[in-house]
Amino acid sequence: MKKFLSFLAKLQNLIVALLLAAFICVVLLAVFVRYTQIWSIGWPDELSRYLMIWMAFIAAGTGARTDAHFSIEIIYTVLPKRFHWIVIVLKTILTDFVLAYICYISIEVTQMQLKMGQVSPAMHIPMWFMYIAVPVGCGLFLIQGTVGMFYKLRQLREEVDQT
């Protein structure tokens, strides 16, 4: 299981890096074409938007694992260290509940998009491919956030044992 989770984290980082590289290339191409007025292309705006959406949703899981997301830690800092685990577990449970709900709703929306057969205006990509970024990202966020909770709890136990 540990190997799979490590592989998943590395795969997420690789995909985000590739999406970022593609995003930069597309935006630079669009800027160059607009500046030089060589020809008019309409798809870079759309592609860059979709790359950004996928990049953000996939990277959210990595941020959850390393606890890099913004959080309010007033309760965490006020409580004695031996009760920190309660805050960590409650935060993860609440976050996982919200993510599971968003994932469920977004799967329904994606299924509707799949049935309607809508395509993007400039590139003619099926829109369900864009909508599926939400459940994929929320699923990765849920997995990585829960894994991050266990790492944090283990670290907290070691800190409490040392004192």
Order of alpha helices (4+ residues) and beta strands (2+ residues): alpha-alpha-alpha-alpha-alpha-alpha
